[in-house]
Amino acid sequence: MTVQILLSTYNGEKYISQQIDSLLSQSYSDLDILIRDDGSNDGTLDIIEMYMSRYPSQIRLIRGKNIGVINSFFELLREARTDAQYYSFCDQDDIWKKTKVEVSILKLMEQNNNKPLLFCSATQLTDSKLKEIKVWPQRPGKALGFYNALVENVVVGATITINRKARDGLIKCVPDNENIIMHDWWIYLFISAFGEIIYESDPTILYRQHESNVVGGNKTFLDILLRKFMSFSENRGRRLLYKQALEFWKCYGDKISGGNKEQLRLFLDERESLVQKLVFLKRSKLYRQNFLGNMLFKMLVMVGYI
């Protein structure tokens, strides 16, 4: 079963060699690598071309214009091999553990392949020199599903592997990417609505934290609280959660059903008055993964930030 790795690059000369080496060293051998470069102006393309000369049957390159990470990954999905069984997303500055692909495929093969499937995992957070910091994120405390995906993303894009059914479904609708918060969040929404999520608590990649890629894995409690509040506050005017949910409705509203459809419509309903906000909170089944997140979510609904 062929696995195609979808790698988006942009000015990644500092770390790209280590990442490609980790892909080529995977214990699972039936794979190839599709790279889309998003308009690099450093030595990234020279490094990729060097690897292509060594592995011409395994690596293919799309030279693209700078369209941003979300658009770049959606273009990779559209240009991916139609005969591959699985597709793995890849960032340029991480390192995959040797069994990353093998673990992903074995977990996915245990499921019903006639529906969209997504595998994801925790990561081993490291500093720029690969010194281990901690496992991040922590294992989700609640189920990974659509009621969570509407208001929170817990899927790390660099750990995602999906099956062909998921890929085919994702490319049937071309969303307005201006309304998508991140490509991995959109994928979490889609597959939680129509398929199944498989989560692995053991890290499958080394997730490098550096000056150009700072994630929230090494923060204090107060840092996390402030970061969450500021994130919601900064996005209030743009209503990003609402816009993403509305875009999902435009793409898949005629296909989604049952409780998922009911909760999506409820989330999109107007709630300007105090009564409307209270009714929403009473009827809503949406949730974030921890107590702090849920309390913050409810508070921001009441003050009109969501």
Residue pairs with C-beta under 8 A, 6 or more apart in sequence:
1 30
1 85
1 86
1 105
2 30
2 31
2 32
2 81
2 83
2 84
2 85
2 86
3 28
3 30
3 31
3 84
3 85
3 86
3 87
3 88
3 101
3 104
3 105
3 161
4 31
4 32
4 33
4 34
4 80
4 81
4 84
4 86
4 87
4 88
5 23
5 31
5 32
5 33
5 34
5 87
5 88
5 90
5 101
6 34
6 36
6 73
6 76
6 77
6 80
6 87
6 88
6 89
6 90
7 19
7 23
7 33
7 34
7 35
7 36
7 76
7 90
7 91
7 92
8 35
8 36
8 37
8 38
8 69
8 72
8 73
8 76
8 90
8 91
8 92
9 16
9 35
9 36
9 37
9 38
9 40
9 44
9 48
9 92
10 37
10 38
10 39
10 40
10 44
10 66
10 69
10 72
10 92
11 40
11 41
11 42
11 44
12 19
12 40
12 42
12 44
12 92
12 93
13 40
13 42
13 43
13 44
13 46
13 47
14 93
15 92
15 93
15 208
16 44
16 47
16 48
16 92
16 93
17 47
17 51
18 95
19 90
19 91
19 92
19 93
19 94
19 95
19 96
20 33
20 47
20 48
20 51
20 59
22 95
22 96
22 97
22 98
23 31
23 33
23 90
23 96
24 51
24 55
24 58
25 98
26 96
26 98
26 99
26 100
26 101
26 102
27 98
27 99
27 101
27 102
28 99
28 101
28 102
28 105
31 58
31 88
31 101
32 57
32 58
32 59
32 60
32 81
33 58
33 59
33 60
33 90
34 60
34 62
34 76
34 79
34 80
34 81
35 48
35 59
35 60
35 61
35 62
36 61
36 62
36 64
36 72
36 75
36 76
36 79
37 44
37 45
37 48
37 61
37 62
37 63
37 64
38 64
38 65
38 66
38 67
38 68
38 69
38 72
39 64
39 65
39 66
39 67
44 92
45 61
45 63
48 59
48 61
49 61
51 59
52 59
52 60
52 61
62 75
62 76
62 79
64 72
64 75
67 75
68 177
69 182
69 183
70 177
70 180
70 182
70 183
71 177
73 89
73 157
73 183
74 171
74 177
74 183
77 87
77 167
77 170
77 171
78 171
80 87
80 167
84 164
85 163
85 164
86 104
86 105
86 108
86 161
86 162
86 163
86 164
87 161
87 162
87 163
87 164
87 167
88 100
88 101
88 104
88 160
88 161
89 157
89 158
89 159
89 160
89 161
89 183
89 184
90 96
90 158
91 157
91 158
93 208
93 210
93 212
93 213
94 123
94 158
94 205
94 206
94 207
94 208
95 130
95 205
95 206
95 208
96 204
96 205
96 206
97 124
97 203
97 204
97 205
97 206
99 204
100 204
100 205
101 161
103 121
103 200
103 202
103 204
104 119
104 121
104 161
104 204
105 161
107 119
107 198
107 200
108 117
108 119
108 161
108 163
108 198
111 117
111 196
111 198
112 196
113 163
113 165
114 165
115 165
115 194
115 195
115 196
116 162
116 163
116 165
116 166
116 169
116 190
116 191
116 194
116 195
116 196
117 162
117 163
117 165
117 166
117 191
117 195
117 196
117 198
118 155
118 160
118 161
118 162
118 166
118 187
118 188
118 191
118 195
118 196
118 197
118 198
119 159
119 160
119 161
119 162
119 198
119 199
119 200
120 155
120 156
120 159
120 160
120 161
120 197
120 198
120 199
120 200
121 156
121 159
121 199
121 200
121 201
121 202
121 203
121 204
121 205
122 135
122 136
122 137
122 138
122 139
122 156
122 159
122 200
122 201
122 202
122 203
122 204
123 135
123 136
123 137
123 156
123 158
123 159
123 203
123 204
123 205
123 206
123 207
124 132
124 135
124 136
124 203
124 205
124 206
124 207
125 132
125 133
125 134
125 135
125 136
125 207
125 209
125 215
125 217
125 218
126 132
126 133
126 206
126 207
126 208
126 209
127 133
127 208
127 209
127 210
128 208
128 209
128 210
128 211
130 206
130 208
132 206
133 209
133 217
133 218
134 217
134 218
135 203
136 207
136 215
136 217
136 218
137 154
137 156
137 217
139 199
139 201
140 148
140 154
140 199
140 289
141 289
141 290
142 148
142 287
142 289
144 154
144 155
144 188
144 192
144 197
144 199
145 192
145 197
146 189
146 192
146 193
146 260
146 263
146 264
147 260
147 263
147 285
147 286
147 287
148 154
148 192
148 286
148 287
148 288
148 289
149 185
149 188
149 189
149 192
149 193
150 189
150 241
150 245
150 263
150 264
150 267
150 286
151 241
151 286
151 287
151 288
151 297
151 306
152 288
152 289
152 293
153 181
153 182
153 184
153 185
153 188
154 188
154 289
155 184
155 185
155 187
155 188
155 197
156 184
156 207
157 182
157 183
157 184
157 187
158 205
158 207
159 204
159 205
160 184
160 187
162 170
162 187
162 191
165 195
166 187
166 190
166 191
166 195
169 190
169 194
170 186
170 187
170 190
173 251
173 252
175 186
175 247
175 248
175 250
175 251
176 247
179 243
179 244
179 246
179 247
180 186
180 244
180 247
181 240
181 241
181 244
185 244
186 244
186 248
188 197
189 244
189 248
190 248
190 252
191 197
193 248
193 252
193 256
193 260
194 252
194 255
194 256
207 215
207 217
209 215
209 217
209 218
216 223
216 224
216 227
219 227
224 292
225 292
225 296
228 292
228 293
228 296
229 296
232 296
232 300
232 305
232 306
233 305
235 241
236 304
236 305
239 306
241 306
242 267
242 268
242 306
245 264
245 267
245 268
246 268
248 264
249 264
249 265
249 268
253 261
253 264
256 264
259 285
263 284
263 285
263 286
266 280
266 283
266 284
267 280
267 284
267 286
269 276
269 280
270 276
271 277
271 279
271 280
271 301
272 304
277 301
277 302
277 304
280 301
281 298
281 301
281 302
286 297
287 294
287 297
288 294
288 296
288 297
297 306
300 306
